[in-house]
Amino acid sequence: MSETLQTPDAGLLDQTVAAVRAAGSALRERFGEVVRYQTREELMRALTVNDDTALNILRPRLTSLRPAASWVEDELDGGALPPGEWWVVDPAEGNVNHLHALPEWAVTATLVRDNQPVLTVVHLPLTGQTYTALTGAGAHLDGRPLHVSQTADLGLGIVATSQARPDEDDNVVRRVGSSITAMLFDALVVRTAVPATLHLTNVAAGRIDAFWQFAGARADLLPGALLVTEAGGRISDAQGRPWTPQSHSFLATAPDIHAQAVATLSR
């Protein structure tokens, strides 16, 4: 990216951090008790309340930062975006965990320019940690540079995957199951949980060595894709081809085990 774009993006990143932290504070105030529900409709209403709590803060603040940028309305959408700038936001990434008083949830905001993420913020309100990445400027955790692991043997690696979404296509569900089985044979430890973004922060920080997912939404994968890339990792689809928001699978790894992970997932 040219110098003329880098400087305003760097300033924009700081302001995006402030907006995402403010939304996280509002969600943290709602956290603590398990939210009971008996039907899918009750679950969806509870999820929407959390989303709206954060969006009511994020939407006006991010829109004021980039008035010409469009807004992705559905966090579960996938595929390519039209040209131009877009805010891709997950106001409560891991929302179902929040409802169950589990700590694995976050608030994310990513600015996408012509289908390339250029900056991202992932904030974990319960710990106060904030992950950031800016194209060409590296990935950071609270200002400290992040680097992926140096693991060179998948058999010594910790790997992770996540469900793409509820009510996933039957074929995708079966592919997820077979991929977990394959990784159980080839990797040291396999972790399975939602949300995807938190696994990807761990890849960027060198805590785990690979993450993969089949299908998935832009808001699940774009923040982590930029974090891992800027931390020195490799991203592709599960067959090793270049990943785009239109891809049907996603893989992020430490560079020295990428080929091994592709081989495992391609069986």
C-alpha positions as CSV (number, residue, x, y, z in Angstrom):
1,M,0.0,0.0,0.0
2,S,1.3,3.5,-0.8
3,E,2.5,5.9,1.8
4,T,-0.5,8.2,1.1
5,L,-2.8,5.4,2.1
6,Q,-0.8,4.1,5.0
7,T,-0.8,7.3,7.1
8,P,-4.5,7.9,7.2
9,D,-5.2,4.2,7.8
10,A,-2.8,4.2,10.8
11,G,-4.7,7.1,12.3
12,L,-8.0,5.4,11.5
13,L,-6.9,2.2,13.3
14,D,-6.6,4.1,16.6
15,Q,-10.0,5.5,16.3
16,T,-11.4,2.1,15.4
17,V,-9.8,0.7,18.5
18,A,-11.7,3.3,20.6
19,A,-15.0,2.4,19.0
20,V,-14.6,-1.3,19.4
21,R,-13.5,-1.0,23.0
22,A,-16.6,1.2,23.8
23,A,-18.8,-1.5,22.3
24,G,-17.0,-4.1,24.2
25,S,-17.6,-2.3,27.5
26,A,-21.3,-2.2,26.8
27,L,-21.4,-6.0,26.2
28,R,-19.2,-6.6,29.3
29,E,-21.9,-4.9,31.4
30,R,-24.4,-7.5,30.1
31,F,-22.2,-10.5,30.8
32,G,-22.3,-12.8,33.8
33,E,-25.5,-14.8,34.1
34,V,-26.6,-17.6,31.8
35,V,-29.4,-16.5,29.6
36,R,-32.1,-19.2,29.5
37,Y,-34.1,-19.9,26.4
38,Q,-36.4,-22.7,25.4
39,T,-36.9,-22.1,21.7
40,R,-34.9,-21.0,18.6
41,E,-37.0,-17.8,18.6
42,E,-36.0,-17.0,22.2
43,L,-32.3,-17.7,21.4
44,M,-32.4,-15.4,18.3
45,R,-34.0,-12.6,20.3
46,A,-31.3,-12.9,23.0
47,L,-28.5,-12.9,20.3
48,T,-30.1,-9.8,18.7
49,V,-30.2,-7.8,21.9
50,N,-26.4,-8.3,22.3
51,D,-25.8,-7.5,18.7
52,D,-27.8,-4.3,18.9
53,T,-26.2,-3.2,22.1
54,A,-22.8,-3.2,20.3
55,L,-24.0,-2.0,16.9
56,N,-25.7,1.1,18.4
57,I,-22.2,2.2,19.4
58,L,-20.2,0.8,16.5
59,R,-22.3,1.9,13.6
60,P,-22.4,5.7,14.2
61,R,-18.8,5.8,15.3
62,L,-17.4,3.8,12.4
63,T,-19.6,5.6,9.9
64,S,-18.3,8.9,11.0
65,L,-14.8,7.7,10.5
66,R,-15.4,6.6,6.9
67,P,-18.7,8.2,5.7
68,A,-18.3,6.8,2.2
69,A,-17.7,3.2,3.3
70,S,-20.6,0.8,3.0
71,W,-21.8,-1.5,5.8
72,V,-22.2,-5.2,5.7
73,E,-25.6,-5.7,7.2
74,D,-25.4,-9.5,7.9
75,E,-22.4,-10.8,9.9
76,L,-23.2,-14.3,8.6
77,D,-22.8,-13.3,4.9
78,G,-20.0,-14.7,2.8
79,G,-18.7,-14.2,-0.7
80,A,-17.0,-11.3,-2.4
81,L,-18.0,-7.7,-1.8
82,P,-18.6,-5.0,-4.4
83,P,-15.7,-2.7,-5.1
84,G,-14.9,0.1,-2.6
85,E,-14.6,0.3,1.1
86,W,-16.8,-1.8,3.5
87,W,-17.0,-2.1,7.3
88,V,-17.2,-5.8,8.2
89,V,-18.2,-6.0,11.8
90,D,-19.1,-8.8,14.2
91,P,-20.6,-6.9,17.2
92,A,-20.6,-10.0,19.4
93,E,-18.2,-12.6,17.9
94,G,-19.0,-15.8,19.9
95,N,-22.4,-14.4,21.0
96,V,-23.7,-17.7,22.0
97,N,-20.8,-18.1,24.5
98,H,-21.7,-14.7,25.9
99,L,-25.2,-15.9,26.5
100,H,-23.9,-19.0,28.3
101,A,-21.5,-17.0,30.5
102,L,-18.5,-18.5,28.8
103,P,-15.5,-16.2,28.3
104,E,-14.7,-16.8,24.6
105,W,-16.3,-13.8,22.9
106,A,-15.1,-10.6,21.3
107,V,-16.0,-7.5,19.3
108,T,-14.4,-7.1,15.9
109,A,-14.3,-4.5,13.2
110,T,-12.5,-4.8,9.9
111,L,-12.2,-2.2,7.1
112,V,-12.1,-4.0,3.7
113,R,-11.0,-2.1,0.6
114,D,-11.7,-3.8,-2.8
115,N,-12.1,-7.1,-1.1
116,Q,-8.8,-6.8,0.8
117,P,-8.8,-6.3,4.6
118,V,-6.7,-3.2,5.3
119,L,-7.1,-2.9,9.1
120,T,-8.8,-4.9,11.8
121,V,-9.4,-4.7,15.5
122,V,-10.4,-7.6,17.8
123,H,-11.2,-6.7,21.4
124,L,-11.7,-9.2,24.2
125,P,-13.7,-7.2,26.8
126,L,-13.2,-9.6,29.7
127,T,-9.4,-9.5,29.6
128,G,-9.1,-6.0,28.1
129,Q,-6.8,-7.3,25.3
130,T,-7.0,-5.7,21.9
131,Y,-5.5,-7.3,18.8
132,T,-4.8,-5.0,15.8
133,A,-3.4,-5.4,12.3
134,L,-2.7,-2.9,9.6
135,T,-1.7,-3.9,6.1
136,G,2.1,-3.6,5.8
137,A,2.5,-2.6,9.5
138,G,2.3,-5.9,11.3
139,A,0.0,-7.4,13.8
140,H,0.0,-6.4,17.5
141,L,-1.5,-7.3,20.9
142,D,-1.9,-4.1,23.0
143,G,1.0,-2.6,21.0
144,R,3.3,-5.6,21.2
145,P,4.3,-7.2,17.9
146,L,2.8,-10.7,17.2
147,H,4.6,-13.5,15.4
148,V,3.4,-16.9,14.4
149,S,5.0,-20.0,15.7
150,Q,8.2,-21.6,14.3
151,T,6.8,-25.1,14.5
152,A,8.0,-27.2,11.5
153,D,6.4,-30.5,12.4
154,L,2.6,-30.8,12.3
155,G,2.9,-33.8,14.6
156,L,4.2,-31.5,17.3
157,G,1.6,-28.9,16.7
158,I,-1.6,-27.7,18.3
159,V,-4.3,-27.1,15.7
160,A,-7.9,-25.8,15.9
161,T,-11.2,-25.7,14.0
162,S,-14.6,-24.2,14.4
163,Q,-18.2,-24.7,13.3
164,A,-18.9,-22.4,10.3
165,R,-22.5,-21.7,11.4
166,P,-25.6,-23.3,12.8
167,D,-27.7,-25.3,10.4
168,E,-24.7,-25.9,8.1
169,D,-25.1,-27.9,5.0
170,D,-24.9,-31.7,5.7
171,N,-21.9,-32.1,3.4
172,V,-20.0,-29.4,5.1
173,V,-20.8,-30.9,8.5
174,R,-19.4,-34.3,7.3
175,R,-16.3,-32.7,5.9
176,V,-15.7,-30.9,9.2
177,G,-16.0,-34.3,11.0
178,S,-13.6,-36.1,8.6
179,S,-11.1,-33.3,8.8
180,I,-11.0,-33.4,12.6
181,T,-10.4,-37.2,12.4
182,A,-7.6,-36.6,10.0
183,M,-6.0,-34.0,12.2
184,L,-6.3,-36.3,15.2
185,F,-4.0,-38.7,13.4
186,D,-1.5,-36.1,12.2
187,A,-1.4,-33.3,14.9
188,L,-0.4,-33.3,18.5
189,V,-3.6,-31.7,19.9
190,V,-6.9,-30.7,18.1
191,R,-9.1,-28.0,19.6
192,T,-12.7,-27.5,18.5
193,A,-14.7,-24.5,19.6
194,V,-16.3,-21.3,18.5
195,P,-15.6,-18.5,17.6
196,A,-13.1,-18.8,14.8
197,T,-11.6,-15.3,15.4
198,L,-10.2,-16.3,18.8
199,H,-8.4,-19.3,17.3
200,L,-6.9,-17.0,14.7
201,T,-5.7,-14.6,17.3
202,N,-3.9,-17.6,18.8
203,V,-2.3,-18.5,15.5
204,A,-1.1,-14.9,15.0
205,A,0.3,-14.9,18.6
206,G,2.1,-18.2,18.0
207,R,0.1,-20.1,20.7
208,I,-1.3,-22.6,18.3
209,D,0.1,-23.6,14.9
210,A,-2.9,-23.9,12.5
211,F,-6.6,-23.2,12.2
212,W,-8.9,-24.4,9.5
213,Q,-12.6,-24.1,8.7
214,F,-15.0,-25.1,5.9
215,A,-17.4,-22.4,4.6
216,G,-17.7,-19.5,7.0
217,A,-18.7,-15.9,6.9
218,R,-16.5,-12.8,6.1
219,A,-16.8,-11.5,9.7
220,D,-15.5,-14.9,11.0
221,L,-12.4,-14.9,8.9
222,L,-11.3,-11.5,7.6
223,P,-10.0,-10.2,11.0
224,G,-7.9,-13.3,11.6
225,A,-6.8,-13.5,8.0
226,L,-5.2,-10.1,8.3
227,L,-3.8,-10.7,11.8
228,V,-2.1,-14.0,10.7
229,T,-0.8,-12.6,7.5
230,E,0.7,-9.6,9.2
231,A,2.2,-11.9,11.9
232,G,4.1,-13.8,9.3
233,G,1.7,-16.8,8.8
234,R,0.2,-18.3,5.7
235,I,-3.4,-18.4,4.7
236,S,-5.0,-20.3,1.8
237,D,-8.0,-22.5,1.3
238,A,-7.8,-26.1,2.6
239,Q,-6.2,-27.3,-0.7
240,G,-3.5,-24.7,-0.6
241,R,-5.0,-22.3,-3.2
242,P,-5.2,-18.5,-2.5
243,W,-8.0,-17.7,-0.1
244,T,-10.6,-15.1,-0.9
245,P,-14.0,-14.4,0.7
246,Q,-15.5,-16.6,-2.0
247,S,-13.5,-19.6,-1.0
248,H,-15.3,-22.7,0.4
249,S,-12.6,-23.4,3.0
250,F,-9.9,-21.5,5.0
251,L,-6.5,-22.5,6.4
252,A,-4.1,-20.4,8.5
253,T,-0.8,-21.8,9.6
254,A,2.7,-21.2,10.7
255,P,4.6,-21.2,7.4
256,D,6.6,-24.3,8.0
257,I,3.6,-26.6,8.5
258,H,1.4,-25.2,5.8
259,A,2.1,-27.9,3.2
260,Q,1.6,-30.6,5.9
261,A,-1.7,-29.2,6.9
262,V,-2.9,-29.0,3.3
263,A,-1.9,-32.7,2.8
264,T,-3.9,-33.7,5.9
265,L,-7.0,-31.8,4.9
266,S,-6.8,-33.0,1.3
267,R,-7.1,-36.6,2.2
